[in-house]
Amino acid sequence: MELVDTHCHLNFRRYDHDRAEVLRRAHNAGVRRIIIPAIDLESCQQALALAASEQGLFASVGIHPNSSVAFHDSVMDELRQLARHAKVVAVGEIGLDYHWDKSPKPTQWRVFESQLALAAELKLPVIIHNREASADVMAILENWAPAAPASLHGRLGVLHSFSASGDIAERALDLGFYLGFSGPVTFKKADALRDLARRMPVNRILTETDGPFLAPQQRRGKRNEPAYVRYINDKLSELHGLLPEEMARQSTRNAERLFALEPG
């Protein structure tokens, strides 16, 4: 069974002491490819360095909304250069975050829209962060999507670690987005999220850990890591009445299509 962890911050310091072991455990669990999203320019460089070091690692480059207060025009030029690296498969993680008061909303909007324009220019999908900002995230995406290049139609990006409403999910699917499910879909009290995941088409679902955060119920309270994406796959297969191997094949095909990965 082959799996893809479509969102793991493998460059973070919490992996520094045992990163090689983390990758070994991931491989043993069937995780053959991992996408490392960036949150600022420093993490862009780190993600690219890691992606270049291992065959199954890939990177995305972008400025997280909580890092957007330091954004200036020259950052866009740097992102453009970094995004041309052969191991870069997306622009992200970008979006809006109204939970933490780290950047004014107008600044977040400007940086988000600028990076969406960059993604369209480079014909790359986007990895979207949305925390307590669903209305504005969707308004911006619905304004951007119609002008996106034809090569991105049906594969505009992913709303990662999805936790919004069914209405937001349907609007995202209508635009051509995928939905990423992570540890919370396994949490004991997450019945509403599981019901939503059950109703989503399996050809639009991605599996992710968002490591080192959001460890699944079986590892709750511990550092998350790519090997644990199997718990997400198992829960999604249960919800859709599929064998784990069938769910893994489908989510892997989804990741390959979205991120233009070579078939495994």
FIZA-942675 format. One record per residue (C-alpha): residue in one letter; x, y, z. Coordinates in steps of 0.2 Angstrom, whole numbers, plus 5000, padded with zeros to 4 digits. Layout:
// residues N
AXYZ;...
//
This chain:
// residues 264
M500050005000;E500750174994;L500350335003;V500750515001;D500850645015;T500350805006;H500750915020;C502150895033;H503351035040;L504850915039;N506051055040;F505451105057;R506651095072;R505650965081;Y506250845068;D508150895069;H508650755081;D507950615072;R507450665054;A508250515046;E507250395057;V505650485054;L505950465035;R506350275038;R504750255048;A503750335034;H504550225021;N504150075032;A502350135033;G502150145014;V502350335013;R503350354997;R503150544994;I503050695006;I502650875002;I503551005013;P502651175013;A503551335017;I502951475029;D504251605025;L505751635015;E506951545027;S505751385027;C505751395008;Q507551375007;Q507451235020;A506051145012;L507051154995;A508651085003;L507750935010;A506750904994;A508350904985;S509150774997;E507850634995;Q506950564980;G505250554987;L505250734995;F504450884987;A504251064992;S503051214990;V503551394992;G502551535000;I502251655014;H501051595027;P499751735033;N500551735050;S502251785042;S501451915030;V501752065040;A503652055034;F503152045016;H503852165004;D504052174985;S505752094984;V505051944992;M503951904977;D505551904966;E506351784978;L504851674978;R504751674959;Q506551614958;L506351474971;A504751414963;R505651374947;H506651234956;A506251064949;K505650994966;V504351134969;V502651074966;A501551214973;V501451384980;G501051374998;E500651375012;I499651535009;G497951605014;L497151695029;D497251665048;Y496051765059;H496451655074;W498151735078;D498351925078;K500051915069;S499652015054;P498252145049;K496952085038;P497252205024;T499052145024;Q498551965024;W497351995009;R498652084999;V499951945002;F498751804998;E498151884982;S499951924976;Q500451744979;L498851674970;A499451784955;L501151714956;A500451534956;A499351574940;E500951654932;L501951494935;K500551374932;L500751294950;P499351244961;V499151324978;I499051254996;I497851355006;H497851395024;N496151445032;R495951475050;E494351555055;A494351655039;S493251545027;A492151685020;D493651795015;V494651645009;M493251584997;A492851764991;I494651784986;L494751614978;E493151634969;N493851794962;W495451714957;A494951554950;P494051604934;A495651684927;A496751544932;P497651464917;A496851314908;S498251194914;L497651224932;H495751194929;G495251054940;R496851054950;L496951234957;G497551174974;V497051104991;L496151175006;H497351095018;S496851015035;F495051055031;S493951095045;A492651215038;S490851195034;G490051085021;D489551235011;I491351295010;A491851115005;E490651114991;R491151294985;A492951234985;L492551074975;D491551174963;L493051284959;G494151134956;F495051114973;Y495450964983;L495150945002;G496550885013;F496150785029;S497350765043;G497350705062;P495650795067;V494650675056;T495150535069;F494750635085;K493450565096;K492350715096;A492550755077;D490850675072;A490450825061;L492050825052;R491950635049;D490150665042;L490850795030;A492250685025;R491050545021;R490050655010;M491550715000;P491950624983;V493450514985;N494250584969;R494450754978;I495250694995;L497050705000;T497850635015;E499050735026;T499850745043;D500150935045;G501650865055;P502350905068;F500550965073;L498850875074;A499350695078;P497950575075;Q496950505090;Q498050345091;R499550465094;R498650615102;G499850725112;K501450665103;R502350745089;N501550705072;E502550625058;P502250565040;A502150375045;Y500550425054;V499650465038;R499150285038;Y497850325052;I497050455041;N496950335027;D496250205038;K494850325044;L494450385027;S494350215020;E493150165034;L492050315031;H491950275012;G491750095014;L493350055005;L494849945009;P496350045015;E497249995000;E495850064989;M495850224998;A497750234997;R497750204978;Q496350344976;S497150474987;T498850444979;R498150464961;N497350624968;A499050694974;E499850644958;R498550734948;L498550894959;F500450914961;A500950844943;L501950704952;E502550554941;P501550404945;G502250294959;
//
